[in-house]
Amino acid sequence: MAKHHHTGQKGEEIAREYLMSHGYQILETNWRFSKAEVDLIAMDGDVMVFVEVKTRSGEHFGFPEQFVSARKEQLMMDAAAVYTSRVGHEWEIRFDIISIITKGNYSELTHIKDAFFDGWG
């Protein structure tokens, strides 16, 4: 497995554990629709949250959240529309980014709520 795939999988595991420890219910991991993949879909109370996890092994090229493109945002929004329709969720949804920088055995996590509509994307 390529190093960046391993780093990404480790980051998704860290993000999943973080969300669960904060009371989120994980519904899906790596959910795919067409060309989109949503890393995590979770419930935060009554709010369905679509989460993009970005993990880097350092800050050499910028912070992980800076690598969520407008194209990725659009793909996630399209996927969210399909997913909510399929499961019959008609309430609030949110798009979050979890940014993780790994440094050996230490990881620095930043959770950006409502990332797509708050000037991040």
C-alpha positions, 0 to 999 in steps of 0.5 A: 500500500502506498504511504499516502493511502496508509496515512489517509486510512489512519486519518479516517480512523482517527477522525471516526474515533474522535467523532464517536468520542464526541457523541456522533453516531457513524452511519457510513464510512467511505460511501460512494456515489458516482465520482464522489466519495464521502469519508464519513457520514454521521449524525450529530443529534438530528443533524446529518453530517458529511465529513471530508477527512484530510490527513498529511504527515506534515505542514510542508505544503500547507494545512490539510483543509486547504486541499479540499477543492471546489470540485470536491465540495460539489461532489460531496453536495451531490452525494449528500442529496442522493444519500439523504433522499435514499435514507429519507432524511429531511432535516438539517445537514452539514458539511465538515472537514476534519484536518489531521497532521500526523507527527510520528505517534502524535496527531493534531486534529482540527474539526471545522464545522460547516466548512463549505459555507464558512469561507473554508472552501 
